[in-house]
Amino acid sequence: MTGRVIVVAALVVLLAGCGGAHQAASPTTTQAKPKPKPKPTPAENHEMTKLVVTVLDGDQRVRVRGARVSLWGKSGRTNRHGVTTIVAPRGRHVVTVSARGYGHASEPVNFERSRWQTIDVYRPDLQWPLYGATEARTQAPTELECRLLDRVVADHCQRHRLLR
């Protein structure tokens, strides 16, 4: 009989735990969601700064004097050290460089972190032609001849008096 009492007591406890006291749900309060913070917009800071542009020969790594540098609607010429200063706001600008004997260069430059930037320009006569760059991919260097090598060897031999 005590066994039955224990079993019945266990069932009562089990049933009380499963469906026992029903707690009232906490009242739902409609809390307004906090407004998301607006994304920071880059400040249109047009504070004028002296931007320094150095122009380098891209092949020989020497500074180019007398180059015309344009950015933000303003232009200047490089000094004998290949440097020019243009007063403009910091930020991204398209810098255009032209110099006698060099190809035209125009590229976007970021002056946000540093006000000193370097632009490379190249002399077209020092650049290799790009063969095979046609749509048919059949362009071949037809103007190359073996005489070039013969002339180099002959010049070398004449300098060292090997040929007369």
OpenMM code with the backbone's topology and positions (N, CA, C; nanometers):
from openmm import Vec3, app, unit

residues = "MET THR GLY ARG VAL ILE VAL VAL ALA ALA LEU VAL VAL LEU LEU ALA GLY CYS GLY GLY ALA HIS GLN ALA ALA SER PRO THR THR THR GLN ALA LYS PRO LYS PRO LYS PRO LYS PRO THR PRO ALA GLU ASN HIS GLU MET THR LYS LEU VAL VAL THR VAL LEU ASP GLY ASP GLN ARG VAL ARG VAL ARG GLY ALA ARG VAL SER LEU TRP GLY LYS SER GLY ARG THR ASN ARG HIS GLY VAL THR THR ILE VAL ALA PRO ARG GLY ARG HIS VAL VAL THR VAL SER ALA ARG GLY TYR GLY HIS ALA SER GLU PRO VAL ASN PHE GLU ARG SER ARG TRP GLN THR ILE ASP VAL TYR ARG PRO ASP LEU GLN TRP PRO LEU TYR GLY ALA THR GLU ALA ARG THR GLN ALA PRO THR GLU LEU GLU CYS ARG LEU LEU ASP ARG VAL VAL ALA ASP HIS CYS GLN ARG HIS ARG LEU LEU ARG".split()
positions = [
    Vec3(0.0818, -0.1168, 0.0000),
    Vec3(0.0000, 0.0000, 0.0000),
    Vec3(0.0872, 0.1244, 0.0000),
    Vec3(0.1935, 0.1211, 0.0741),
    Vec3(0.2843, 0.2349, 0.0731),
    Vec3(0.3433, 0.2530, -0.0658),
    Vec3(0.3554, 0.1453, -0.1376),
    Vec3(0.4073, 0.1530, -0.2741),
    Vec3(0.3108, 0.2296, -0.3619),
    Vec3(0.1752, 0.2020, -0.3379),
    Vec3(0.0767, 0.2719, -0.4185),
    Vec3(0.0745, 0.4204, -0.3833),
    Vec3(0.0909, 0.4504, -0.2582),
    Vec3(0.0883, 0.5899, -0.2137),
    Vec3(0.2070, 0.6653, -0.2758),
    Vec3(0.3194, 0.6020, -0.2812),
    Vec3(0.4386, 0.6664, -0.3386),
    Vec3(0.4183, 0.6900, -0.4882),
    Vec3(0.3589, 0.5925, -0.5568),
    Vec3(0.3356, 0.6059, -0.6999),
    Vec3(0.2344, 0.7173, -0.7252),
    Vec3(0.1257, 0.7220, -0.6470),
    Vec3(0.0229, 0.8242, -0.6638),
    Vec3(0.0824, 0.9615, -0.6328),
    Vec3(0.1645, 0.9693, -0.5280),
    Vec3(0.2269, 1.0974, -0.4912),
    Vec3(0.3199, 1.1436, -0.6036),
    Vec3(0.3915, 1.0514, -0.6634),
    Vec3(0.4823, 1.0852, -0.7727),
    Vec3(0.4030, 1.1354, -0.8930),
    Vec3(0.2882, 1.0699, -0.9217),
    Vec3(0.2045, 1.1145, -1.0325),
    Vec3(0.1474, 1.2538, -1.0070),
    Vec3(0.1046, 1.2809, -0.8842),
    Vec3(0.0491, 1.4117, -0.8503),
    Vec3(0.1563, 1.5203, -0.8695),
    Vec3(0.2769, 1.4904, -0.8219),
    Vec3(0.3860, 1.5874, -0.8353),
    Vec3(0.4195, 1.6083, -0.9832),
    Vec3(0.4198, 1.4984, -1.0583),
    Vec3(0.4520, 1.5069, -1.1999),
    Vec3(0.3466, 1.5875, -1.2743),
    Vec3(0.2191, 1.5615, -1.2457),
    Vec3(0.1117, 1.6359, -1.3108),
    Vec3(0.1099, 1.7811, -1.2660),
    Vec3(0.1446, 1.8073, -1.1448),
    Vec3(0.1466, 1.9452, -1.0946),
    Vec3(0.2581, 2.0238, -1.1638),
    Vec3(0.3669, 1.9560, -1.1903),
    Vec3(0.4797, 2.0238, -1.2559),
    Vec3(0.4507, 2.0517, -1.4013),
    Vec3(0.3822, 1.9618, -1.4698),
    Vec3(0.3573, 1.9805, -1.6123),
    Vec3(0.2496, 2.0835, -1.6377),
    Vec3(0.1426, 2.0762, -1.5677),
    Vec3(0.0340, 2.1677, -1.5987),
    Vec3(-0.0043, 2.2475, -1.4786),
    Vec3(0.0846, 2.2557, -1.3824),
    Vec3(0.0568, 2.3183, -1.2547),
    Vec3(0.0218, 2.4640, -1.2677),
    Vec3(0.0785, 2.5420, -1.1842),
    Vec3(0.0437, 2.6839, -1.1739),
    Vec3(0.0743, 2.7542, -1.3053),
    Vec3(-0.0256, 2.8198, -1.3496),
    Vec3(-0.0124, 2.8937, -1.4749),
    Vec3(0.0171, 3.0390, -1.4398),
    Vec3(0.1363, 3.0836, -1.4787),
    Vec3(0.1732, 3.2214, -1.4467),
    Vec3(0.1158, 3.3133, -1.5548),
    Vec3(0.0726, 3.4256, -1.5115),
    Vec3(0.0202, 3.5229, -1.6058),
    Vec3(0.1379, 3.5812, -1.6836),
    Vec3(0.1195, 3.5929, -1.8112),
    Vec3(0.2270, 3.6483, -1.8948),
    Vec3(0.2453, 3.7945, -1.8598),
    Vec3(0.3697, 3.8348, -1.8617),
    Vec3(0.3966, 3.9750, -1.8302),
    Vec3(0.3330, 4.0614, -1.9387),
    Vec3(0.2789, 4.1705, -1.8980),
    Vec3(0.2112, 4.2537, -1.9972),
    Vec3(0.3122, 4.3007, -2.1027),
    Vec3(0.2714, 4.2875, -2.2269),
    Vec3(0.3618, 4.3264, -2.3355),
    Vec3(0.3565, 4.4771, -2.3500),
    Vec3(0.4686, 4.5326, -2.3317),
    Vec3(0.4765, 4.6769, -2.3491),
    Vec3(0.5355, 4.7021, -2.4864),
    Vec3(0.4766, 4.7898, -2.5574),
    Vec3(0.5272, 4.8212, -2.6910),
    Vec3(0.6303, 4.9314, -2.6758),
    Vec3(0.7528, 4.8863, -2.6693),
    Vec3(0.8620, 4.9805, -2.6570),
    Vec3(0.9035, 5.0234, -2.7966),
    Vec3(0.9176, 5.1489, -2.8141),
    Vec3(0.9597, 5.1974, -2.9443),
    Vec3(1.1057, 5.1579, -2.9658),
    Vec3(1.1316, 5.1006, -3.0835),
    Vec3(1.2686, 5.0616, -3.1132),
    Vec3(1.3526, 5.1875, -3.1268),
    Vec3(1.4719, 5.1828, -3.0744),
    Vec3(1.5552, 5.3031, -3.0881),
    Vec3(1.5872, 5.3283, -3.2348),
    Vec3(1.5858, 5.4536, -3.2715),
    Vec3(1.6144, 5.4888, -3.4108),
    Vec3(1.7602, 5.4573, -3.4410),
    Vec3(1.7854, 5.3978, -3.5569),
    Vec3(1.9253, 5.3698, -3.5893),
    Vec3(2.0005, 5.5007, -3.6089),
    Vec3(2.1255, 5.4965, -3.5685),
    Vec3(2.2070, 5.6160, -3.5835),
    Vec3(2.2296, 5.6404, -3.7321),
    Vec3(2.2220, 5.7623, -3.7744),
    Vec3(2.2463, 5.7891, -3.9167),
    Vec3(2.3915, 5.7593, -3.9516),
    Vec3(2.4095, 5.7104, -4.0726),
    Vec3(2.5446, 5.6802, -4.1175),
    Vec3(2.6222, 5.8103, -4.1294),
    Vec3(2.7465, 5.8061, -4.0839),
    Vec3(2.8231, 5.9303, -4.0957),
    Vec3(2.8500, 5.9617, -4.2423),
    Vec3(2.8243, 6.0823, -4.2780),
    Vec3(2.8504, 6.1240, -4.4154),
    Vec3(2.9828, 6.1973, -4.4174),
    Vec3(3.0583, 6.1764, -4.5218),
    Vec3(3.1858, 6.2473, -4.5256),
    Vec3(3.1614, 6.3975, -4.5294),
    Vec3(3.2308, 6.4643, -4.4446),
    Vec3(3.2129, 6.6086, -4.4369),
    Vec3(3.2678, 6.6725, -4.5637),
    Vec3(3.1898, 6.7561, -4.6193),
    Vec3(3.2333, 6.8275, -4.7388),
    Vec3(3.3226, 6.9428, -4.6928),
    Vec3(3.4395, 6.9048, -4.6475),
    Vec3(3.5325, 7.0025, -4.5953),
    Vec3(3.6135, 7.0592, -4.7103),
    Vec3(3.5857, 7.1804, -4.7459),
    Vec3(3.6576, 7.2428, -4.8562),
    Vec3(3.7676, 7.3333, -4.8031),
    Vec3(3.8266, 7.2927, -4.6917),
    Vec3(3.9363, 7.3708, -4.6371),
    Vec3(4.0541, 7.3596, -4.7331),
    Vec3(4.1018, 7.4718, -4.7760),
    Vec3(4.2082, 7.4746, -4.8753),
    Vec3(4.3421, 7.4360, -4.8111),
    Vec3(4.4163, 7.3525, -4.8828),
    Vec3(4.5440, 7.3019, -4.8362),
    Vec3(4.6429, 7.3065, -4.9509),
    Vec3(4.7691, 7.3198, -4.9188),
    Vec3(4.8722, 7.3140, -5.0224),
    Vec3(4.8987, 7.1675, -5.0545),
    Vec3(4.8550, 7.1224, -5.1716),
    Vec3(4.8784, 6.9855, -5.2163),
    Vec3(5.0078, 6.9845, -5.2972),
    Vec3(5.0964, 6.8927, -5.2642),
    Vec3(5.2281, 6.8874, -5.3268),
    Vec3(5.2338, 6.7671, -5.4198),
    Vec3(5.2651, 6.7917, -5.5468),
    Vec3(5.2731, 6.6853, -5.6469),
    Vec3(5.4160, 6.6811, -5.7002),
    Vec3(5.4751, 6.5613, -5.6965),
    Vec3(5.6081, 6.5394, -5.7527),
    Vec3(5.5904, 6.4579, -5.8799),
    Vec3(5.6555, 6.5008, -5.9882),
    Vec3(5.6452, 6.4311, -6.1159),
    Vec3(5.7767, 6.3593, -6.1413),
    Vec3(5.7673, 6.2264, -6.1624),
    Vec3(5.8848, 6.1425, -6.1856),
    Vec3(5.8807, 6.0798, -6.3236),
    Vec3(5.9985, 6.0648, -6.3838),
    Vec3(6.0126, 5.9861, -6.5058),
    Vec3(5.9950, 5.8410, -6.4634),
    Vec3(5.8943, 5.7737, -6.5157),
    Vec3(5.8618, 5.6384, -6.4734),
    Vec3(5.9667, 5.5346, -6.5097),
    Vec3(6.0496, 5.5611, -6.6112),
    Vec3(6.1520, 5.4652, -6.6514),
    Vec3(6.2843, 5.4900, -6.5797),
    Vec3(6.3269, 5.6144, -6.5745),
    Vec3(6.4578, 5.6463, -6.5197),
    Vec3(6.4532, 5.6894, -6.3739),
    Vec3(6.3336, 5.7081, -6.3189),
    Vec3(6.3122, 5.7456, -6.1790),
    Vec3(6.3823, 5.8762, -6.1433),
    Vec3(6.3820, 5.9719, -6.2364),
    Vec3(6.4346, 6.1054, -6.2095),
    Vec3(6.3178, 6.2030, -6.2136),
    Vec3(6.3314, 6.3133, -6.1439),
    Vec3(6.2248, 6.4128, -6.1387),
    Vec3(6.2190, 6.4916, -6.2686),
    Vec3(6.0983, 6.5273, -6.3079),
    Vec3(6.0757, 6.5975, -6.4347),
    Vec3(6.0485, 6.7443, -6.4045),
    Vec3(6.1336, 6.8316, -6.4565),
    Vec3(6.1138, 6.9751, -6.4349),
    Vec3(6.0302, 7.0336, -6.5481),
    Vec3(5.9534, 7.1370, -6.5176),
    Vec3(5.8740, 7.2057, -6.6184),
    Vec3(5.7468, 7.1348, -6.6599),
    Vec3(5.7055, 7.0315, -6.5885),
    Vec3(5.5812, 6.9602, -6.6224),
    Vec3(5.4611, 7.0439, -6.5765),
    Vec3(5.3565, 7.0411, -6.6546),
    Vec3(5.2333, 7.1122, -6.6181),
    Vec3(5.1424, 7.0141, -6.5445),
    Vec3(5.1028, 7.0512, -6.4235),
    Vec3(5.0187, 6.9666, -6.3386),
    Vec3(4.8865, 7.0388, -6.3162),
    Vec3(4.7749, 6.9691, -6.3400),
    Vec3(4.6424, 7.0288, -6.3210),
    Vec3(4.5596, 6.9404, -6.2290),
    Vec3(4.4888, 7.0040, -6.1366),
    Vec3(4.3921, 6.9342, -6.0520),
    Vec3(4.2956, 7.0367, -5.9951),
    Vec3(4.1727, 6.9969, -5.9780),
    Vec3(4.0660, 7.0775, -5.9183),
    Vec3(4.0508, 7.2104, -5.9895),
    Vec3(4.0724, 7.2107, -6.1209),
    Vec3(4.0562, 7.3324, -6.1990),
    Vec3(4.1720, 7.4296, -6.1877),
    Vec3(4.2775, 7.3904, -6.1190),
    Vec3(4.3946, 7.4765, -6.1038),
    Vec3(4.5148, 7.4043, -6.1624),
    Vec3(4.6169, 7.4812, -6.1984),
    Vec3(4.7357, 7.4176, -6.2552),
    Vec3(4.8607, 7.4887, -6.2077),
    Vec3(4.9723, 7.4185, -6.2232),
    Vec3(5.1022, 7.4729, -6.1856),
    Vec3(5.2107, 7.4001, -6.2624),
    Vec3(5.3320, 7.4522, -6.2575),
    Vec3(5.4459, 7.3900, -6.3249),
    Vec3(5.5449, 7.3423, -6.2203),
    Vec3(5.6085, 7.2289, -6.2509),
    Vec3(5.7070, 7.1758, -6.1567),
    Vec3(5.8344, 7.2583, -6.1637),
    Vec3(5.9014, 7.2693, -6.0498),
    Vec3(6.0268, 7.3435, -6.0424),
    Vec3(6.1431, 7.2526, -6.0848),
    Vec3(6.2655, 7.2952, -6.0623),
    Vec3(6.3808, 7.2146, -6.1050),
    Vec3(6.3929, 7.0843, -6.0280),
    Vec3(6.3196, 7.0720, -5.9189),
    Vec3(6.3181, 6.9480, -5.8413),
    Vec3(6.2004, 6.8581, -5.8784),
    Vec3(6.1213, 6.8992, -5.9784),
    Vec3(6.0065, 6.8202, -6.0223),
    Vec3(5.8879, 6.8289, -5.9293),
    Vec3(5.8778, 6.9359, -5.8497),
    Vec3(5.7731, 6.9499, -5.7487),
    Vec3(5.6914, 7.0751, -5.7775),
    Vec3(5.5602, 7.0636, -5.7616),
    Vec3(5.4724, 7.1802, -5.7688),
    Vec3(5.3731, 7.1743, -5.6542),
    Vec3(5.3237, 7.2919, -5.6151),
    Vec3(5.2262, 7.3019, -5.5071),
    Vec3(5.1019, 7.3705, -5.5623),
    Vec3(4.9864, 7.3088, -5.5377),
    Vec3(4.8590, 7.3644, -5.5826),
    Vec3(4.7665, 7.3724, -5.4619),
    Vec3(4.7054, 7.4871, -5.4417),
    Vec3(4.6142, 7.5057, -5.3290),
    Vec3(4.4763, 7.4539, -5.3688),
    Vec3(4.4315, 7.3502, -5.2990),
    Vec3(4.3020, 7.2865, -5.3264),
    Vec3(4.2608, 7.2094, -5.2006),
    Vec3(4.1350, 7.1674, -5.1899),
    Vec3(4.0946, 7.0896, -5.0724),
    Vec3(4.1495, 6.9477, -5.0791),
    Vec3(4.1688, 6.8890, -4.9637),
    Vec3(4.2098, 6.7486, -4.9595),
    Vec3(4.0968, 6.6627, -5.0119),
    Vec3(4.1295, 6.5432, -5.0564),
    Vec3(4.0285, 6.4525, -5.1095),
    Vec3(4.0801, 6.3848, -5.2343),
    Vec3(3.9893, 6.3252, -5.3073),
    Vec3(4.0252, 6.2565, -5.4313),
    Vec3(4.0123, 6.3543, -5.5476),
    Vec3(4.1188, 6.3624, -5.6260),
    Vec3(4.1209, 6.4507, -5.7416),
    Vec3(4.1798, 6.3759, -5.8601),
    Vec3(4.1390, 6.4152, -5.9794),
    Vec3(4.2021, 6.3642, -6.1005),
    Vec3(4.3167, 6.4589, -6.1324),
    Vec3(4.4381, 6.4033, -6.1328),
    Vec3(4.5574, 6.4835, -6.1585),
    Vec3(4.6003, 6.4580, -6.3024),
    Vec3(4.6210, 6.5665, -6.3769),
    Vec3(4.6629, 6.5578, -6.5156),
    Vec3(4.8025, 6.6180, -6.5274),
    Vec3(4.8934, 6.5432, -6.5927),
    Vec3(5.0321, 6.5886, -6.6072),
    Vec3(5.0697, 6.5839, -6.7544),
    Vec3(5.1339, 6.6907, -6.8010),
    Vec3(5.1884, 6.6915, -6.9364),
    Vec3(5.3255, 6.7573, -6.9300),
    Vec3(5.4190, 6.6999, -7.0039),
    Vec3(5.5554, 6.7529, -7.0076),
    Vec3(5.6131, 6.7269, -7.1458),
    Vec3(5.7005, 6.8153, -7.1912),
    Vec3(5.7625, 6.8012, -7.3226),
    Vec3(5.8435, 6.6712, -7.3268),
    Vec3(5.8180, 6.5908, -7.4304),
    Vec3(5.8889, 6.4649, -7.4469),
    Vec3(5.8264, 6.3473, -7.3741),
    Vec3(5.7192, 6.3713, -7.2999),
    Vec3(5.6537, 6.2656, -7.2218),
    Vec3(5.5100, 6.2503, -7.2682),
    Vec3(5.4553, 6.1316, -7.2447),
    Vec3(5.3154, 6.1075, -7.2756),
    Vec3(5.2259, 6.1770, -7.1743),
    Vec3(5.1032, 6.1996, -7.2133),
    Vec3(5.0030, 6.2645, -7.1284),
    Vec3(4.9606, 6.1658, -7.0193),
    Vec3(4.9558, 6.2102, -6.8930),
    Vec3(4.9135, 6.1233, -6.7826),
    Vec3(4.7957, 6.1887, -6.7114),
    Vec3(4.6932, 6.1101, -6.6855),
    Vec3(4.5772, 6.1570, -6.6111),
    Vec3(4.5298, 6.0417, -6.5242),
    Vec3(4.5349, 6.0603, -6.3925),
    Vec3(4.4958, 5.9515, -6.3031),
    Vec3(4.4354, 6.0054, -6.1744),
    Vec3(4.3445, 5.9267, -6.1135),
    Vec3(4.2861, 5.9695, -5.9861),
    Vec3(4.3877, 5.9538, -5.8734),
    Vec3(4.3952, 6.0537, -5.7878),
    Vec3(4.4904, 6.0524, -5.6772),
    Vec3(4.4154, 6.0892, -5.5494),
    Vec3(4.4481, 6.0200, -5.4409),
    Vec3(4.3816, 6.0424, -5.3127),
    Vec3(4.4726, 6.1269, -5.2231),
    Vec3(4.4292, 6.2485, -5.1947),
    Vec3(4.5037, 6.3380, -5.1074),
    Vec3(4.4452, 6.3406, -4.9663),
    Vec3(4.3614, 6.2429, -4.9302),
    Vec3(4.2978, 6.2454, -4.7993),
    Vec3(4.3970, 6.2186, -4.6873),
    Vec3(4.4826, 6.1189, -4.7034),
    Vec3(4.5763, 6.0835, -4.5965),
    Vec3(4.7044, 6.1659, -4.6010),
    Vec3(4.7495, 6.1946, -4.7192),
    Vec3(4.8740, 6.2690, -4.7327),
    Vec3(4.8572, 6.3763, -4.8389),
    Vec3(4.9156, 6.4910, -4.8152),
    Vec3(4.9046, 6.5975, -4.9139),
    Vec3(5.0197, 6.5917, -5.0134),
    Vec3(5.1138, 6.4981, -4.9974),
    Vec3(5.2251, 6.4777, -5.0904),
    Vec3(5.1983, 6.3532, -5.1730),
    Vec3(5.1965, 6.3672, -5.3040),
    Vec3(5.1731, 6.2536, -5.3927),
    Vec3(5.2703, 6.2607, -5.5094),
    Vec3(5.2981, 6.1437, -5.5694),
    Vec3(5.3908, 6.1339, -5.6816),
    Vec3(5.3186, 6.0761, -5.8020),
    Vec3(5.3419, 6.1361, -5.9179),
    Vec3(5.2838, 6.0899, -6.0434),
    Vec3(5.3987, 6.0511, -6.1358),
    Vec3(5.3865, 5.9358, -6.2002),
    Vec3(5.4864, 5.8906, -6.2964),
    Vec3(5.4416, 5.9247, -6.4376),
    Vec3(5.5354, 5.9747, -6.5180),
    Vec3(5.5102, 5.9977, -6.6600),
    Vec3(5.6152, 5.9197, -6.7379),
    Vec3(5.5821, 5.8838, -6.8615),
    Vec3(5.6698, 5.7974, -6.9408),
    Vec3(5.6979, 5.8600, -7.0760),
    Vec3(5.8202, 5.8395, -7.1246),
    Vec3(5.8583, 5.8862, -7.2570),
    Vec3(5.8176, 5.7800, -7.3587),
    Vec3(5.7357, 5.8148, -7.4579),
    Vec3(5.6893, 5.7155, -7.5553),
    Vec3(5.8032, 5.6493, -7.6322),
    Vec3(5.9131, 5.7229, -7.6565),
    Vec3(6.0224, 5.6643, -7.7335),
    Vec3(6.0990, 5.5580, -7.6551),
    Vec3(6.0798, 5.5477, -7.5234),
    Vec3(6.1464, 5.4448, -7.4437),
    Vec3(6.0569, 5.3236, -7.4174),
    Vec3(5.9325, 5.3280, -7.4664),
    Vec3(5.8393, 5.2187, -7.4390),
    Vec3(5.8441, 5.1139, -7.5497),
    Vec3(5.8300, 4.9898, -7.5118),
    Vec3(5.8259, 4.8799, -7.6074),
    Vec3(5.6908, 4.8807, -7.6770),
    Vec3(5.6889, 4.8529, -7.8072),
    Vec3(5.5584, 4.8405, -7.8742),
    Vec3(5.4887, 4.7135, -7.8273),
    Vec3(5.3590, 4.7165, -7.8268),
    Vec3(5.2817, 4.6013, -7.7816),
    Vec3(5.2376, 4.5223, -7.9037),
    Vec3(5.3149, 4.4205, -7.9374),
    Vec3(5.2832, 4.3396, -8.0547),
    Vec3(5.1718, 4.2418, -8.0225),
    Vec3(5.0896, 4.2148, -8.1232),
    Vec3(4.9786, 4.1218, -8.1038),
    Vec3(4.8606, 4.1866, -8.0346),
    Vec3(4.8555, 4.3175, -8.0313),
    Vec3(4.7475, 4.3859, -7.9603),
    Vec3(4.6315, 4.4237, -8.0512),
    Vec3(4.6307, 4.3740, -8.1737),
    Vec3(4.5183, 4.4023, -8.2628),
    Vec3(4.4061, 4.3042, -8.2333),
    Vec3(4.2905, 4.3294, -8.2919),
    Vec3(4.1769, 4.2399, -8.2689),
    Vec3(4.2067, 4.1001, -8.3205),
    Vec3(4.2790, 4.0913, -8.4320),
    Vec3(4.3102, 3.9607, -8.4890),
    Vec3(4.4236, 3.8925, -8.4145),
    Vec3(4.4942, 3.9668, -8.3292),
    Vec3(4.6089, 3.9142, -8.2537),
    Vec3(4.7175, 3.8600, -8.3467),
    Vec3(4.7322, 3.9232, -8.4641),
    Vec3(4.8294, 3.8732, -8.5620),
    Vec3(4.9398, 3.9727, -8.5916),
    Vec3(4.9414, 4.0858, -8.5231),
    Vec3(5.0429, 4.1868, -8.5514),
    Vec3(5.1813, 4.1296, -8.5225),
    Vec3(5.2700, 4.1443, -8.6164),
    Vec3(5.4056, 4.0916, -8.6004),
    Vec3(5.5062, 4.2031, -8.6238),
    Vec3(5.6211, 4.1975, -8.5592),
    Vec3(5.7220, 4.3018, -8.5775),
    Vec3(5.7947, 4.2863, -8.7109),
    Vec3(5.7326, 4.3328, -8.8193),
    Vec3(5.7913, 4.3134, -8.9522),
    Vec3(5.9115, 4.4027, -8.9761),
    Vec3(5.9237, 4.5143, -8.9018),
    Vec3(6.0330, 4.6062, -8.9280),
    Vec3(6.1641, 4.5647, -8.8605),
    Vec3(6.1640, 4.4594, -8.7809),
    Vec3(6.2880, 4.4136, -8.7185),
    Vec3(6.3732, 4.3392, -8.8209),
    Vec3(6.5006, 4.3713, -8.8214),
    Vec3(6.5919, 4.3062, -8.9140),
    Vec3(6.7158, 4.2623, -8.8384),
    Vec3(6.7892, 4.1737, -8.8961),
    Vec3(6.9121, 4.1252, -8.8335),
    Vec3(7.0239, 4.2289, -8.8425),
    Vec3(7.0093, 4.3283, -8.9273),
    Vec3(7.1142, 4.4284, -8.9421),
    Vec3(7.1414, 4.5026, -8.8125),
    Vec3(7.0417, 4.5150, -8.7274),
    Vec3(7.0610, 4.5846, -8.6012),
    Vec3(7.1706, 4.5170, -8.5203),
    Vec3(7.1666, 4.3857, -8.5095),
    Vec3(7.2687, 4.3130, -8.4355),
    Vec3(7.4035, 4.3256, -8.5045),
    Vec3(7.4049, 4.3190, -8.6374),
    Vec3(7.5301, 4.3348, -8.7103),
    Vec3(7.5919, 4.4713, -8.6835),
    Vec3(7.5089, 4.5768, -8.6788),
    Vec3(7.5607, 4.7108, -8.6562),
    Vec3(7.6185, 4.7239, -8.5157),
    Vec3(7.5512, 4.6637, -8.4159),
    Vec3(7.5999, 4.6705, -8.2782),
    Vec3(7.7340, 4.5995, -8.2670),
    Vec3(7.7450, 4.4834, -8.3275),
    Vec3(7.8711, 4.4090, -8.3233),
    Vec3(7.9807, 4.4862, -8.3956),
    Vec3(7.9481, 4.5448, -8.5105),
    Vec3(8.0478, 4.6199, -8.5865),
    Vec3(8.0935, 4.7424, -8.5085),
    Vec3(8.0009, 4.8124, -8.4431),
    Vec3(8.0393, 4.9285, -8.3625),
    Vec3(8.1320, 4.8870, -8.2491),
    Vec3(8.1005, 4.7769, -8.1848),
    Vec3(8.1841, 4.7268, -8.0754),
    Vec3(8.3238, 4.6914, -8.1265),
    Vec3(8.3292, 4.6254, -8.2387),
    Vec3(8.4587, 4.5840, -8.2942),
    Vec3(8.5410, 4.7059, -8.3363),
    Vec3(8.4760, 4.8066, -8.3931),
    Vec3(8.5499, 4.9260, -8.4345),
    Vec3(8.6035, 5.0009, -8.3136),
    Vec3(8.5269, 5.0052, -8.2070),
    Vec3(8.5747, 5.0734, -8.0877),
    Vec3(8.6976, 5.0053, -8.0305),
    Vec3(8.7012, 4.8766, -8.0423),
    Vec3(8.8149, 4.8026, -7.9877),
    Vec3(8.9165, 4.7659, -8.0953),
    Vec3(8.9027, 4.8281, -8.2107),
    Vec3(8.9953, 4.8135, -8.3236),
    Vec3(9.0115, 4.6679, -8.3682),
    Vec3(8.9007, 4.5973, -8.3641),
    Vec3(8.9046, 4.4593, -8.4104),
    Vec3(8.8781, 4.4519, -8.5601),
    Vec3(8.8043, 4.5497, -8.6128),
    Vec3(8.7768, 4.5564, -8.7554),
    Vec3(8.8375, 4.6839, -8.8105),
    Vec3(8.8823, 4.6789, -8.9334),
    Vec3(8.9365, 4.8021, -8.9949),
    Vec3(8.8594, 4.8382, -9.1159),
] * unit.nanometer
topology = app.Topology()
chain = topology.addChain("A")
for resn in residues:
    res = topology.addResidue(resn, chain)
    for name in ("N", "CA", "C"):
        topology.addAtom(name, app.Element.getBySymbol(name[0]), res)
